Amino acid sequence: MNKSSMKKMLGGLTVASAVLALSFFAAGCAKSKAPATGAKTPAGTITISGSTMLYPLNSVWAVKYQKLNPGVTVSVAGTGSGFGISNAADGNITIGASDAYLTKSFKKRYPNLVNVPVALDDAQVIYNIPGIPNGANIKMTPKLVAEIYMGKINNWDNPVFKKLNPQYKFPNLHIFVVHRADASGTTFDFTSLLNDTSKAWAKKVGRSLSPDWPVGSGYLGSDAVVAAVKSTSGGIGYVGLGWVMEYHLASAALLNKAGNYVVGSVKTIAAAANSALKQGDFPADFDKSIVWNVSAKNAYPDSNFEFWMIKKTQPNKATTKSIKDLVNWALGPGQAAKYTVKTGFAPLPKSVMPNVKKLLAQVK
């Protein structure tokens, strides 16, 4: 999807999103307007904020859902997964978008939240290397990426790049490391991969929405990461598939657990999810990562479920009805390729839907 087509799909929603994002910070997080009690059809305002990775799909869903339900206003903003999780728990927004699931520590901190999976995406390594064709997917290992983000490898002419990619000539150029500055679910997934594949990373940094980065420059949101990498010769960063597609970015073919170098795509993301689910021990509440530890030959090693975080206890039945109607639409017609695949997401496997519906049933 190119930039112009994305703008056409989002329509006037981007303006509303910007206003919404500003109001969150300037007005101390204005609470969503509840629909009238006893409403027979969905009504009122639903606010979705959080993951910038999930923002393109949320936006397209919002536009279509509003057309089908004129009584509902769905406002969408990309403010980072950390914001989405905490503000959904506080009741400042209706739904928090997140690339990270509710870990044990999150569940302890936010006991009234439920994470409802809505799609699948990934975290991809993007770069700007002079002399390397834009369409090239250079090979990298997760351990190599960890060493770059720890500052141990800091020049593109390091022999390891040539060894993995003998067909290309790498320049004598400093690697400009780019990472997220906000609490980010994309960062959670990215650092999960590094944590699972590098003992040094696991010991020094670990997995986090907002880690203590050893090196690099931080930027707010996926769009800022893209801009920084595109404008900086030698830059490296990480974003989801939707951003790679929209801006035609070069991304790495990452080594997976099966020993294959795989490029992130809708098919390889779906392969990772299906492989994880076939292992037979996947938890019904989805509190398990599908990063790295999947066996499929064509699985992209940094894939993940995308979530909507929702308070289990809502202010009234009408609000609950409106939320569930939107979520059920997203889990049904909203899974169609014209929404998911077109914006860089894989739809949920049908096999998980019974458990997903059980999670949604917790919202009262």
C-alpha positions in Angstrom: 0.0 0.0 0.0 1.4 3.4 -0.9 1.1 6.6 1.0 -1.6 8.1 -1.1 -3.8 5.1 -1.0 -3.4 4.9 2.8 -4.5 8.5 3.0 -7.6 7.8 0.9 -8.6 4.9 3.1 -8.2 6.9 6.2 -10.1 9.8 4.9 -10.9 12.6 7.4 -10.1 10.4 10.3 -6.5 11.4 10.5 -7.6 14.9 11.6 -9.9 13.6 14.2 -7.0 11.3 15.4 -4.6 14.2 15.7 -7.1 16.2 17.7 -7.8 13.2 19.9 -4.1 12.6 20.6 -3.6 16.2 21.6 -6.7 16.2 23.8 -5.4 13.1 25.7 -2.2 14.9 26.8 -3.5 18.5 27.1 -6.8 17.8 28.8 -5.6 15.0 31.1 -7.1 12.2 29.1 -10.8 13.0 28.4 -13.0 10.0 29.0 -15.0 8.5 26.2 -18.7 9.5 25.9 -21.0 6.6 26.9 -23.9 5.8 24.7 -27.4 6.4 25.9 -28.6 3.7 28.3 -31.0 1.3 26.7 -29.9 2.0 23.1 -31.0 -0.7 20.7 -28.3 0.0 18.2 -24.6 0.9 18.8 -24.3 4.6 19.7 -21.9 7.1 21.3 -18.2 7.5 21.0 -15.5 4.8 21.2 -11.9 5.9 21.6 -9.1 3.6 20.5 -5.6 4.7 21.3 -2.2 3.1 21.6 -0.1 1.0 19.3 1.3 2.9 16.3 1.9 -0.5 14.6 -1.8 -1.3 14.8 -2.9 2.3 13.9 -3.4 1.7 10.2 -5.7 -1.2 10.7 -7.6 0.5 13.5 -8.1 3.5 11.3 -9.5 1.5 8.3 -11.7 -0.5 10.6 -13.0 2.7 12.2 -13.9 4.3 8.9 -15.9 1.2 7.7 -17.6 0.6 11.0 -18.8 4.2 11.2 -20.3 3.9 7.8 -22.2 0.8 8.9 -23.2 2.4 12.2 -23.8 6.1 11.8 -24.7 6.5 15.5 -21.2 5.6 16.5 -18.1 7.8 16.4 -14.8 5.8 16.5 -11.8 8.0 17.2 -8.4 6.5 16.7 -4.9 7.7 17.8 -1.4 6.2 17.6 0.2 7.0 21.0 2.2 3.9 21.8 1.2 0.6 23.4 2.2 1.7 26.8 -0.2 4.6 26.7 -2.9 2.3 25.3 -2.6 -0.3 28.1 -2.4 2.2 31.0 -5.2 4.5 29.8 -7.5 1.7 29.0 -7.0 0.4 32.5 -7.7 3.9 33.9 -10.9 4.3 31.8 -9.5 7.3 30.0 -10.0 5.6 26.6 -12.5 2.8 25.6 -9.9 0.5 24.0 -6.2 0.4 24.3 -4.3 -0.9 21.2 -1.2 -2.9 22.0 1.4 -5.1 20.3 2.2 -6.6 23.7 0.0 -9.1 25.6 -0.8 -8.9 29.3 2.2 -10.5 30.9 2.0 -11.7 34.5 3.3 -8.4 35.8 0.8 -6.5 33.6 -2.0 -8.6 34.9 -1.0 -7.9 38.5 -0.8 -4.2 37.8 -4.0 -4.1 35.7 -6.3 -6.9 37.0 -9.4 -5.4 35.4 -8.0 -5.5 31.9 -8.5 -8.3 29.3 -6.4 -8.5 26.1 -8.5 -9.5 23.1 -6.4 -10.6 20.0 -7.6 -8.8 16.8 -4.9 -9.6 14.2 -1.3 -10.6 13.6 1.8 -8.5 12.7 5.5 -8.4 13.1 8.5 -6.2 14.0 10.9 -5.9 11.0 14.5 -4.5 10.9 14.7 -1.6 8.4 17.8 0.1 7.1 19.3 2.7 4.8 22.6 1.5 3.5 24.2 3.3 0.5 25.0 0.9 -2.3 22.5 -1.7 -1.3 19.5 -1.9 -3.6 16.3 -0.7 -1.9 14.5 -4.0 -2.8 17.3 -6.1 -1.2 16.5 -8.1 1.9 19.9 -8.5 3.4 20.4 -11.5 5.7 20.8 -10.8 9.4 20.7 -13.0 12.5 18.9 -11.9 15.6 22.2 -12.1 17.5 23.8 -9.8 15.0 20.9 -7.3 15.5 21.4 -7.5 19.2 25.1 -6.7 18.8 24.3 -3.7 16.7 21.8 -2.4 19.3 24.4 -3.0 22.0 27.0 -1.0 20.1 29.3 -4.0 19.7 29.0 -3.8 15.9 28.9 -0.1 14.7 30.0 0.0 11.1 28.4 -1.4 8.0 31.8 -2.7 6.6 32.1 -5.2 9.5 33.0 -8.6 7.9 29.9 -10.3 9.3 27.7 -8.4 6.8 29.8 -9.5 3.9 29.9 -13.1 5.1 26.1 -13.3 5.3 25.6 -11.3 2.1 28.6 -11.9 -0.3 26.7 -10.4 -3.3 26.7 -6.9 -1.9 29.4 -4.3 -1.1 28.9 -2.7 2.2 30.2 0.8 2.8 32.6 2.0 5.4 29.9 3.9 7.2 28.8 4.3 10.9 25.6 2.5 11.8 23.1 5.0 13.1 20.9 3.1 15.6 17.3 4.2 15.8 14.8 3.0 18.5 11.5 4.1 20.0 11.6 6.7 22.8 8.0 6.0 24.0 6.7 2.9 25.7 6.2 0.7 22.7 4.7 -2.7 21.9 6.8 -2.8 18.8 9.8 -2.5 21.1 8.4 -5.2 23.3 8.3 -7.6 20.4 11.7 -6.5 19.0 13.4 -6.9 22.4 11.7 -10.2 22.9 13.5 -11.5 19.8 16.9 -10.2 21.0 16.2 -11.5 24.5 15.5 -15.0 23.2 18.5 -15.2 21.0 21.3 -13.2 22.7 22.5 -14.1 26.3 24.3 -10.8 26.4 21.2 -8.9 25.6 19.1 -10.9 28.0 21.6 -10.2 30.8 22.1 -6.5 30.1 18.9 -5.2 28.7 16.1 -7.8 28.5 12.5 -7.5 27.1 10.6 -4.3 27.7 8.2 -1.8 26.3 10.7 0.9 27.3 14.2 -0.6 27.9 17.4 1.1 29.0 18.9 1.3 25.5 22.7 0.8 25.4 23.1 2.9 22.3 21.1 4.8 19.7 18.6 7.7 19.3 15.0 7.5 20.4 12.0 8.7 18.4 8.3 8.9 19.3 6.1 6.5 17.2 6.7 4.2 14.2 6.3 7.1 11.8 9.2 9.0 13.4 11.4 5.8 13.3 10.6 5.5 9.6 11.5 9.1 8.9 14.7 8.9 10.9 16.0 5.8 9.1 14.9 7.1 5.6 16.7 10.4 6.2 19.9 9.1 7.7 22.6 7.4 5.7 23.5 4.2 7.6 20.4 4.2 9.7 18.8 1.1 11.2 15.5 0.7 13.0 12.4 -1.5 13.4 8.7 -1.1 12.5 5.8 -3.4 11.6 4.9 -4.8 8.2 2.3 -2.1 7.4 4.9 0.6 7.6 7.3 -1.4 5.5 4.6 -1.8 2.8 3.4 1.8 3.0 6.8 3.4 2.5 8.4 0.6 0.4 11.2 0.1 2.9 14.1 -2.3 2.7 13.9 -4.9 5.5 16.1 -7.7 6.6 15.6 -11.4 6.1 16.0 -12.7 9.6 17.3 -16.1 10.7 14.5 -18.2 12.3 14.7 -21.1 14.7 14.5 -23.6 11.8 17.7 -22.1 10.3 16.1 -20.3 7.4 16.3 -16.6 6.5 12.8 -15.3 6.2 11.4 -11.9 5.2 8.4 -10.6 7.1 5.1 -10.9 5.1 1.5 -11.8 5.8 2.2 -15.4 4.9 5.3 -15.8 7.1 3.6 -14.0 10.0 0.6 -16.4 9.7 3.0 -19.4 9.5 4.6 -18.3 12.8 1.2 -18.1 14.5 0.0 -21.4 13.1 3.2 -23.1 14.2 2.9 -21.7 17.7 -0.7 -22.9 18.0 0.1 -26.4 16.8 2.6 -26.9 19.6 -0.5 -27.7 21.8 0.4 -25.7 24.9 -0.7 -22.2 23.7 -2.6 -20.5 26.6 -6.2 -19.6 26.1 -5.6 -16.1 27.4 -2.8 -15.5 24.9 -0.2 -14.6 27.5 2.7 -16.2 25.5 5.0 -14.8 22.9 5.2 -16.3 19.4 8.6 -14.6 18.8 11.4 -16.9 17.8 10.3 -20.2 19.5 8.3 -21.6 16.6 9.4 -24.4 14.4 7.9 -23.8 11.0 10.4 -23.5 8.2 8.8 -20.3 6.8 7.9 -18.7 10.1 9.0 -15.1 10.5 10.9 -15.0 13.8 9.5 -11.7 15.2 5.8 -12.2 14.7 3.1 -11.3 17.2 -0.6 -11.1 18.0 -2.1 -7.6 18.1 -4.4 -6.8 21.0 -7.3 -4.6 22.0 -7.1 -3.9 25.8 -10.5 -3.5 27.4 -11.7 -3.0 30.9 -13.7 -6.0 32.2 -16.1 -3.7 34.0 -17.8 -1.1 31.9 -20.0 1.8 33.3 -23.3 0.6 31.8 -24.8 -2.1 29.6 -25.2 0.2 26.7 -21.4 0.9 26.6 -20.7 -2.8 26.9 -23.1 -3.5 24.0 -21.3 -0.8 21.8 -17.9 -2.2 22.6 -18.8 -5.8 21.9 -20.6 -4.9 18.7 -17.4 -3.2 17.4 -15.1 -6.0 18.6 -17.3 -8.7 17.1 -17.4 -6.8 13.8 -13.6 -6.6 13.8 -13.3 -10.3 14.6 -15.8 -11.2 11.8 -16.1 -9.1 8.7 -13.2 -7.0 9.8 -10.8 -9.9 9.3 -11.3 -9.8 5.5 -8.2 -9.3 3.5 -9.4 -5.9 2.2 -8.8 -4.6 5.8 -6.1 -6.8 7.3 -3.8 -8.0 4.4 -4.1 -4.6 2.6 -2.7 -2.8 5.6 0.0 -5.3 6.4 -1.7 -7.7 8.9 -2.5 -11.3 8.9 -6.1 -12.2 10.0 -6.5 -14.3 13.1 -6.5 -18.1 12.6 -10.1 -19.4 12.8 -9.0 -22.0 15.4 -8.4 -19.3 18.0 -11.8 -17.6 17.7 -13.6 -19.7 20.5 -10.9 -18.6 23.0 -11.0 -15.0 21.7 -14.8 -14.9 22.2 -14.4 -16.2 25.7 -12.0 -13.4 26.5 -14.5 -10.8 25.1 -17.2 -12.4 27.3 -15.3 -11.2 30.3 -16.3 -7.6 29.4 -19.5 -6.8 31.4 
